Structures are given as structure tokens and as C-alpha cells.
Amino acid sequence: MKRVDAAMLAVLAAEANLAPSVHNTQPARWALDEEGRVLLAADLSRHLSVGDPTSRDMGLSCGAALEGMAMALAARGIGVTIDDLWTHNLLDWRPGYRLAARLQLTGEDAVPPALSEWTARRFTWRARFSPTSPEQIKKLEHWAVQAVDVRLAYGREDLAFLASLNDRSSLAIMRERAFRDELVRWMRLSPRHPAYSTDGLNLAALQMGRLEGALAGHLLASPLFDIADRLGLGQALVAESEKTMTAAACLLFHRRRMRARSSPDKPSTVSG
């Protein structure tokens, strides 16, 4: 049976926590139990009480980190079985934490997924998109047709509809002062912020310069946004339609709600 010690877990956790999380709150925390299993818990101090009142996004964030851990282990030839504990709402493991999953290392060799090489290179694109070729669009169309849970939207009419819908939804959310205040608390709008390089949304992630970041912080965390919105400027402040319209296409994923596939007594197996 392969085992992981505390030193190796620290290395694995650093790789796993490259996974995306809501507002880059990075709620995933890792530990080893007395049997050498890897435990994943959510740090409840990272919960977004306004933006994520049901903890759905925190659960998804931990799920992304869990996938990252399985990939990190697979890169070392280690397979795992996973007990999904999120739906059990286990809050008695340690104060301030919610136990999310338990990973049992197996004796089976694992093969790293093909996408592993992109883990450290992925990022959120917040700028305009470059033009694409007709051949690339055809390949995308062919792939989307083969996928049962994907719809491809492209062409000016489809993109304009989605761009408008996105802008209206963003404005409705940003009109909530409590949401804006919580968002700003996780924005790292100055390189001098103590957590600038560790969590939250820094200037690089937001594609902002220092001056733009400073203005954004003052605008969002004050009544100025409400005043601007009353003057009819709110939409312009949050609009992204100009960028959206430069996209070649949008992929829409719709997956059926599924019951948890495993319980503490019925683990699922991940080999890479």
C-alpha cells in the first residue's frame, strides 16, 4: 500500500490548490488521518455568506481541489478511492471546518490525465478574444455535436443575446451593496495587500492596472455605485458585452442533477 507523509502532502496540496475556487477563496484544507488516508475539509472562514448562502460554490470549489489532488497523486502513479462526504454536512471533525471528502490510496498504478500539463497554465481570460479560423469553428462544431451535454452558440445573433443576458444578470447582482462589499473584501487591488499573491482576486487576475484597481475599489465599496446606477451608468460600469462579442462561440454546458454516487461506505474509484 502506498502512503503519503506530511511533507509529501504539503507538496500535493500546493498542486491541488491550483484549482479554481469562487472569488479565489481557496477553502480546501488537507490532512492525514490515523490510517494514512487523505482528508479534504472546507475552511468555513472562507465561506461567502452573501454570494454563496447555501455553500454550493464552496462545495464546487472543494470538488475542483479534490480533482486537483487526484491528478497530483496520479502524476506520481498513485490511484485513490474517494468517499464523497459533502452532502453529510460533517461539522464535528474540527471546529470551523466541514469535512468534504476522504481519499484512500490504492495499490493500483494511476496514469496522469492528458490535461494535467495545463494545471499550472490555466487562467481566467478577461480581455477581448483573438479572431479564429473557419477550420477551428468546424472542429468545435464537430466536438459539440458529439457531446450530449453541450450546446454551441455562435453567430452574431446568438452571441448578442448571451452578451445582453450576461450584462443584465451582472448588473442585478452588483446592485446588491452587501454583495459588492463582500466582493471587494476578496479583491486584492494593491500589490501591497498582504494576501496579494496567495488568495483573492488580484490586479493580474482582474486584468486591471493599479489606478483602475484603486478606482474600482472606491467605486464598488461606496455609495458611488448606487449614485451612478441611478444616473443610468450602472450598466456601463459592469458591461462586458463588447468583449463577449469578440468571442468566436460560446459553449453552454447543461448536466442533469445527479445524486451523490458514493457514501462513507461506498467509495468511488479514481485511477487517473
C-alpha positions in Angstrom: 0.0 0.0 0.0 1.4 3.4 -1.0 1.4 6.1 1.7 1.8 9.8 1.9 3.6 11.6 4.7 3.1 15.1 5.9 5.9 16.6 3.8 4.6 15.0 0.6 1.0 16.1 1.4 2.2 19.7 1.6 3.6 19.4 -1.9 0.4 17.7 -3.2 -1.8 20.3 -1.5 0.1 23.1 -3.3 -0.6 21.4 -6.6 -4.2 20.6 -5.8 -5.0 24.1 -4.6 -4.1 25.5 -8.1 -7.7 24.5 -8.9 -10.2 27.4 -9.4 -12.4 28.5 -6.5 -15.1 31.1 -6.1 -13.5 34.5 -5.7 -10.3 32.5 -5.3 -11.2 32.0 -1.7 -9.3 28.7 -1.7 -11.3 26.9 1.0 -9.7 23.5 0.6 -7.7 22.2 3.5 -5.9 18.9 3.7 -4.9 16.5 6.4 -3.9 12.8 7.1 -6.0 10.6 9.4 -4.6 7.9 11.6 -5.0 5.3 8.8 -3.0 7.4 6.3 -6.0 8.5 4.3 -6.1 12.0 2.9 -8.9 14.2 4.2 -10.3 17.2 2.5 -12.1 19.8 4.5 -13.6 23.2 3.8 -12.4 26.1 5.8 -15.6 27.8 6.8 -13.9 31.1 7.4 -13.7 31.2 3.6 -17.5 31.0 3.1 -19.1 33.8 1.2 -22.2 34.4 3.3 -23.8 36.8 0.7 -22.6 35.5 -2.6 -22.9 31.8 -1.6 -25.5 31.5 1.1 -26.2 27.7 0.5 -22.4 26.9 0.3 -23.0 25.4 -3.2 -20.0 27.3 -4.6 -17.8 26.4 -1.7 -18.7 22.7 -2.4 -17.8 23.1 -6.1 -14.5 24.8 -5.1 -13.6 21.9 -2.9 -14.6 19.5 -5.6 -12.2 21.2 -8.0 -9.5 20.9 -5.4 -10.3 17.3 -4.9 -9.9 16.7 -8.7 -6.6 18.5 -8.4 -5.4 16.2 -5.6 -6.4 13.1 -7.6 -4.5 14.4 -10.6 -1.4 15.3 -8.4 -1.4 11.8 -7.0 -1.9 10.2 -10.4 1.1 12.1 -11.6 3.1 10.1 -9.1 1.4 6.8 -10.1 -0.9 6.7 -7.1 -4.6 5.8 -7.5 -7.3 6.6 -5.0 -10.8 5.7 -4.0 -12.9 8.7 -2.9 -15.6 9.0 -0.3 -17.8 12.0 -1.1 -18.8 13.4 2.3 -20.0 16.8 1.4 -23.7 16.0 1.5 -23.4 14.6 5.0 -22.6 18.1 6.3 -20.0 16.8 8.8 -19.0 19.7 11.1 -17.7 17.8 14.0 -14.2 16.9 12.6 -12.6 20.1 13.8 -14.2 23.5 14.8 -14.6 25.8 11.8 -14.3 23.1 9.2 -16.7 20.9 7.1 -15.4 17.5 6.1 -15.8 17.2 2.3 -14.1 14.0 1.2 -11.8 11.2 2.2 -9.2 9.7 -0.2 -7.9 6.1 0.3 -4.7 5.5 -1.5 -4.8 2.2 -3.5 -2.2 -0.2 -4.6 -3.2 0.4 -8.2 -0.9 2.4 -10.5 -2.6 5.5 -11.9 -2.0 7.3 -15.2 -2.0 11.2 -15.2 -4.9 12.7 -17.2 -3.9 14.3 -20.5 -5.0 17.7 -19.2 -2.5 17.6 -16.3 0.1 19.6 -18.1 -2.4 22.6 -18.2 -3.0 22.7 -14.5 -0.4 25.4 -13.8 -1.0 27.3 -17.0 -4.8 27.8 -16.9 -6.2 31.2 -16.0 -9.4 33.3 -16.4 -9.4 35.3 -19.6 -11.0 38.7 -19.1 -9.8 40.6 -22.2 -11.0 40.6 -25.8 -10.7 37.4 -27.9 -8.5 37.0 -31.0 -10.1 36.0 -34.3 -10.3 32.3 -35.1 -10.3 30.4 -38.3 -13.3 28.6 -40.0 -11.4 25.3 -39.6 -11.3 25.8 -35.8 -15.0 26.6 -35.8 -15.7 23.4 -37.7 -13.7 21.3 -35.3 -15.6 22.9 -32.4 -18.9 22.2 -34.1 -18.0 18.6 -34.6 -16.9 18.2 -31.0 -20.1 19.8 -29.7 -22.3 17.5 -31.8 -20.7 14.5 -30.2 -21.2 15.8 -26.6 -24.6 15.1 -25.2 -24.5 17.8 -22.6 -23.1 20.7 -24.7 -24.7 23.3 -26.9 -22.7 25.5 -29.2 -23.8 29.1 -29.6 -22.2 31.2 -32.3 -23.1 33.8 -34.9 -23.8 37.5 -34.1 -27.4 36.9 -33.1 -26.7 34.2 -30.5 -23.7 36.0 -29.1 -25.6 39.3 -28.8 -28.3 37.5 -26.9 -25.9 35.9 -24.5 -23.9 39.1 -24.1 -27.0 41.1 -23.2 -28.2 38.4 -20.8 -24.8 38.3 -19.0 -24.7 42.1 -18.6 -28.3 42.2 -17.2 -27.5 39.4 -14.8 -24.3 41.1 -13.7 -26.0 44.4 -13.0 -28.7 42.8 -11.0 -26.1 41.1 -8.8 -23.9 44.2 -8.4 -26.8 46.3 -7.4 -26.7 44.4 -4.0 -24.5 46.5 -1.8 -23.8 43.5 0.5 -22.6 41.5 -2.4 -20.3 44.3 -3.6 -18.8 44.8 -0.1 -18.1 41.0 0.1 -16.6 41.0 -3.3 -14.3 44.0 -2.5 -13.1 42.2 0.6 -11.7 39.4 -1.6 -10.2 41.8 -4.2 -6.5 42.5 -3.9 -6.4 45.9 -5.5 -2.8 46.8 -4.5 0.4 44.8 -4.6 0.9 45.9 -1.0 -2.1 43.8 0.2 -0.7 41.1 2.5 -2.6 38.3 0.6 -1.9 39.7 -2.9 -0.1 36.6 -4.0 -1.9 34.0 -2.0 -5.6 34.3 -2.5 -8.4 36.5 -3.6 -8.7 38.5 -6.9 -5.6 40.5 -7.5 -4.9 43.0 -10.2 -3.4 40.4 -12.6 -6.4 38.2 -12.2 -8.8 41.1 -12.8 -6.7 42.4 -15.7 -6.5 45.8 -14.1 -3.8 48.4 -13.7 -3.1 50.0 -10.3 -5.1 53.1 -11.0 -8.0 51.2 -12.4 -7.9 48.9 -9.4 -7.9 51.8 -6.9 -10.9 53.4 -8.7 -12.8 50.1 -8.8 -12.3 49.6 -5.0 -13.6 53.1 -4.2 -16.5 52.8 -6.6 -17.7 49.3 -5.6 -17.3 49.7 -1.8 -19.1 53.0 -1.5 -22.5 54.6 -2.4 -20.9 55.9 -5.6 -22.0 52.8 -7.5 -25.7 53.4 -6.4 -25.5 57.0 -7.4 -24.0 56.1 -10.8 -26.7 53.4 -11.3 -29.5 55.9 -10.6 -28.0 58.2 -13.2 -28.2 55.3 -15.7 -24.5 54.5 -15.7 -24.7 51.2 -13.8 -24.9 49.0 -16.9 -21.8 50.7 -18.4 -19.8 50.0 -15.2 -20.3 46.3 -15.4 -20.9 45.6 -19.1 -18.7 43.0 -20.8 -20.7 42.7 -24.0 -18.1 44.4 -26.1 -15.6 41.7 -25.0 -18.2 38.9 -25.3 -19.0 39.8 -28.9 -15.3 39.2 -29.9 -15.7 35.5 -29.0 -15.9 33.0 -31.8 -18.5 31.0 -29.9 -19.9 30.1 -26.5 -20.2 26.6 -25.2 -23.2 26.0 -22.9 -23.0 23.0 -20.6 -26.1 21.5 -19.1 -25.9 18.4 -17.0 -28.6 16.6 -15.2 -28.7 16.9 -11.4 -27.2 13.6 -10.1 -27.5 12.1 -6.7 -24.2 11.5 -4.8 -22.6 8.4 -6.2 -20.9 7.4 -3.1 -21.3 7.4 0.7 -18.9 6.8 3.5 -19.5 3.1 3.0 -19.5 3.1 -0.8 -16.4 4.9 -2.3 -15.9 5.7 -5.9 -12.6 4.8 -7.6 -10.2 7.2 -9.3 -7.1 6.0 -11.0 -6.2 9.0 -13.1 
